[in-house]
Amino acid sequence: MTRTEMTDDGRRDEQFAEYAARLADAHGVSGYTKTPGGTVVYAAYSDGDYDLHTPDGQLTRLDGDITSPKWLQGRESLLASRDENGAEQFDLLGVDSETGTTTAILDDRFLNFKARQHPTDPDRIAFVSNRDRSLDLYTLHLDDGEITRQSEVPDPVMGYAWSPDGQRLVYQAGTFEDSTLRLVDLALERDDAFVDEPDSEQSLAFTDDGYGAWSEAGIVFTTNHETGYRELAVADGDGDYKLRYVNHRDKYDPQWTDEGDVVFLEARGGDRHLRVLSDGEVTTVENTGMNMDVKAIDGDVFYKHWSPATAGDLRRNGTTVVDDGWVEAQTVAPEEVTYESFDGRAIAARLYRPDGEPLGGIVKAHGGPEAQHYNRLDIVTQTLVHAGFEVLAPDFRGSLGYGREFRKANDGDLGGDDLTDVVAGAAYLRDRGRTKVGVLGGSYGGYMALMGVGATDAFDMGASVCGVVNWETTVEDARQYLGDVLMRKLGGTPEDEPALYEERSPITYTDDIDVPLLIVQGANDPRVPQSEAEQLVTSLTERNIDHEYLLFEDEGHGVERTGNRIEYITRTVEFFSSHV
């Protein structure tokens, strides 16, 4: 059949395939730096992997993903991370900035990341790794390879910064539960409490290299100790601190500029505004979309920017520098809505509406669980909307961006009231006239989808991407730091709380699943391993329950490669479309 003879169905199929391909190829920037000569080096997707690029072209051409470049002062080269097939076993590489030739710095089976050079000694770096136990802070001598662990407490290290003279390191111990700041004195070989407030979190910038948190003006961080929201604070070298900016909104990733100002991100619904605090006054650099990975370099503010039409462009002072994340396709901006959950609590959500009467509704649950839905490009959501679905993306209790009380509302209750918030989202869509409602999510969102179709009767179909199936095996198989975090969120170990682990595991409800289910999994997933999906698939198969299983051999915790993304979003849309 020639193109002019193509049927309407065939033309729609071709248009959909083109749309899906355009969205699937939107990868954006994955880390960046600036050389002393002013050249921006960034990681971008090409030919199936991430490699380093400059405005003049591609710098590295290696198997695996090369990301997170940093300039090594005094060694006139770059430091970068390498991972393969989503396994999250990051090697550290030296990269020649002219030729792209690489040299192994740390090439082992461990997770090595957040590396940053010593401020005065070019032959030393600090980095975070799981080589001994959880996530610890280490220093490495680049010439002789000597590695020294600097952190002593068992809590995972989530961020750190060098002192300006390189004699000390401040680091964040703990995650979202109760985190503290600790201080390492390298000369005295001491690791002491620094800022430790009860029942609260003290957080450093969560960037890939701990950029800019400590200057001669002090250590800038956020604390929710006084207001319940993450407010800006500055500590001196003794751990005494003062709040610098308070407005009862969560703030993230503060760091100093060369001028002594503080640049930071502020949560505003689904947006993360980029703001600057200068002499007590706050101005806004970017007030739309999702902004992150901020770095103040040589008087400029660099950051990555997402919107419903962009997937991680690199910007400088509000102007796009690298537009690899821009999508040449029509996308839909969400509407900010709220709906009432079972107990009267208002749940904030993003509502994506298609042109015309929707085919059905889908509730999309976010991962985390301590995360939220951002005003950013979501390729599967946009493709579903393009295909005619109305999609609701709720920030259920436990989400970030709404203060400590809301974020801790699902502690010890995973798959409880937060799931009921998702179920209330289905009721909201039905009240809008959607007769068929599905549920979709990845990671913790995948878990919510599985619980939604098994433990409730709220949904007509479901799709889970890398979703937890069995909490007991998940915490047993997880890397130590992740298992510890999950057990704290669950309220105890499997031995302490066997009934809870059983009640809140989707595998318990296999017999109750009576709607179609799509399961998507990466074979190299280090967080929710393939064995989780296999447990469920085996159980569904034995019970002859309607399901589809899509396994990607070269993916980890999510679907990243363009070809795989095309298959994933196409299969997802076909799955939901066939069941409305």
Rosetta blueprint (number, residue, H / E / L):
1 M L
2 T L
3 R H
4 T H
5 E H
6 M L
7 T L
8 D H
9 D H
10 G H
11 R H
12 R H
13 D H
14 E H
15 Q H
16 F H
17 A H
18 E H
19 Y H
20 A H
21 A H
22 R H
23 L H
24 A H
25 D L
26 A L
27 H L
28 G L
29 V E
30 S E
31 G E
32 Y E
33 T E
34 K E
35 T L
36 P L
37 G L
38 G L
39 T L
40 V E
41 V E
42 Y E
43 A E
44 A E
45 Y E
46 S E
47 D L
48 G L
49 D E
50 Y E
51 D E
52 L E
53 H E
54 T E
55 P L
56 D L
57 G E
58 Q E
59 L L
60 T L
61 R L
62 L L
63 D L
64 G L
65 D E
66 I E
67 T E
68 S E
69 P E
70 K E
71 W E
72 L E
73 Q L
74 G L
75 R L
76 E L
77 S E
78 L E
79 L E
80 A E
81 S E
82 R E
83 D E
84 E L
85 N L
86 G L
87 A L
88 E L
89 Q L
90 F L
91 D E
92 L E
93 L E
94 G E
95 V E
96 D L
97 S L
98 E L
99 T L
100 G L
101 T L
102 T E
103 T E
104 A E
105 I E
106 L E
107 D L
108 D L
109 R L
110 F L
111 L L
112 N E
113 F E
114 K E
115 A E
116 R E
117 Q E
118 H L
119 P L
120 T L
121 D L
122 P L
123 D L
124 R E
125 I E
126 A E
127 F E
128 V E
129 S E
130 N L
131 R L
132 D L
133 R L
134 S L
135 L L
136 D E
137 L E
138 Y E
139 T E
140 L E
141 H E
142 L L
143 D L
144 D L
145 G L
146 E L
147 I E
148 T E
149 R E
150 Q L
151 S L
152 E L
153 V L
154 P L
155 D L
156 P L
157 V E
158 M E
159 G E
160 Y E
161 A E
162 W E
163 S L
164 P L
165 D L
166 G L
167 Q L
168 R E
169 L E
170 V E
171 Y E
172 Q E
173 A E
174 G L
175 T L
176 F L
177 E L
178 D L
179 S L
180 T E
181 L E
182 R E
183 L E
184 V E
185 D E
186 L L
187 A L
188 L L
189 E L
190 R E
191 D E
192 D E
193 A E
194 F E
195 V E
196 D L
197 E L
198 P L
199 D L
200 S L
201 E L
202 Q E
203 S E
204 L L
205 A L
206 F L
207 T L
208 D L
209 D L
210 G L
211 Y L
212 G L
213 A L
214 W E
215 S E
216 E L
217 A L
218 G E
219 I E
220 V E
221 F E
222 T E
223 T E
224 N L
225 H L
226 E L
227 T L
228 G L
229 Y L
230 R L
231 E E
232 L E
233 A E
234 V E
235 A E
236 D L
237 G L
238 D L
239 G L
240 D L
241 Y E
242 K E
243 L E
244 R E
245 Y E
246 V L
247 N L
248 H L
249 R L
250 D L
251 K E
252 Y E
253 D E
254 P E
255 Q E
256 W E
257 T L
258 D L
259 E L
260 G L
261 D L
262 V E
263 V E
264 F E
265 L E
266 E E
267 A E
268 R E
269 G L
270 G L
271 D E
272 R E
273 H E
274 L E
275 R E
276 V E
277 L E
278 S E
279 D L
280 G L
281 E E
282 V E
283 T E
284 T E
285 V E
286 E E
287 N L
288 T L
289 G L
290 M E
291 N E
292 M E
293 D E
294 V E
295 K E
296 A E
297 I E
298 D L
299 G L
300 D E
301 V E
302 F E
303 Y E
304 K E
305 H E
306 W E
307 S E
308 P L
309 A L
310 T E
311 A E
312 G E
313 D E
314 L E
315 R E
316 R E
317 N L
318 G L
319 T E
320 T E
321 V E
322 V E
323 D L
324 D L
325 G L
326 W E
327 V L
328 E L
329 A L
330 Q L
331 T L
332 V L
333 A L
334 P L
335 E E
336 E E
337 V E
338 T E
339 Y E
340 E E
341 S L
342 F L
343 D L
344 G L
345 R L
346 A E
347 I E
348 A E
349 A E
350 R E
351 L E
352 Y E
353 R L
354 P L
355 D L
356 G L
357 E L
358 P L
359 L L
360 G L
361 G E
362 I E
363 V E
364 K E
365 A E
366 H L
367 G L
368 G L
369 P L
370 E L
371 A L
372 Q L
373 H L
374 Y L
375 N L
376 R L
377 L L
378 D L
379 I H
380 V H
381 T H
382 Q H
383 T H
384 L H
385 V H
386 H H
387 A L
388 G L
389 F L
390 E E
391 V E
392 L E
393 A E
394 P E
395 D L
396 F L
397 R L
398 G L
399 S L
400 L L
401 G L
402 Y L
403 G L
404 R H
405 E H
406 F H
407 R H
408 K H
409 A H
410 N H
411 D L
412 G L
413 D L
414 L L
415 G L
416 G L
417 D H
418 D H
419 L H
420 T H
421 D H
422 V H
423 V H
424 A H
425 G H
426 A H
427 A H
428 Y H
429 L H
430 R H
431 D H
432 R L
433 G L
434 R L
435 T L
436 K L
437 V E
438 G E
439 V E
440 L E
441 G E
442 G E
443 S L
444 Y H
445 G H
446 G H
447 Y H
448 M H
449 A H
450 L H
451 M H
452 G H
453 V H
454 G H
455 A L
456 T L
457 D L
458 A L
459 F L
460 D L
461 M E
462 G E
463 A E
464 S E
465 V E
466 C L
467 G L
468 V L
469 V L
470 N L
471 W H
472 E H
473 T H
474 T H
475 V H
476 E H
477 D H
478 A L
479 R L
480 Q H
481 Y H
482 L H
483 G H
484 D H
485 V H
486 L H
487 M H
488 R H
489 K H
490 L H
491 G L
492 G L
493 T L
494 P L
495 E L
496 D L
497 E L
498 P H
499 A H
500 L H
501 Y H
502 E H
503 E H
504 R L
505 S L
506 P H
507 I H
508 T H
509 Y H
510 T H
511 D H
512 D H
513 I L
514 D L
515 V L
516 P L
517 L E
518 L E
519 I E
520 V E
521 Q E
522 G E
523 A L
524 N L
525 D L
526 P L
527 R L
528 V L
529 P L
530 Q H
531 S H
532 E H
533 A H
534 E H
535 Q H
536 L H
537 V H
538 T H
539 S H
540 L H
541 T H
542 E H
543 R L
544 N L
545 I L
546 D L
547 H E
548 E E
549 Y E
550 L E
551 L E
552 F E
553 E L
554 D L
555 E L
556 G L
557 H L
558 G L
559 V L
560 E L
561 R L
562 T H
563 G H
564 N H
565 R H
566 I H
567 E H
568 Y H
569 I H
570 T H
571 R H
572 T H
573 V H
574 E H
575 F H
576 F H
577 S H
578 S L
579 H L
580 V L
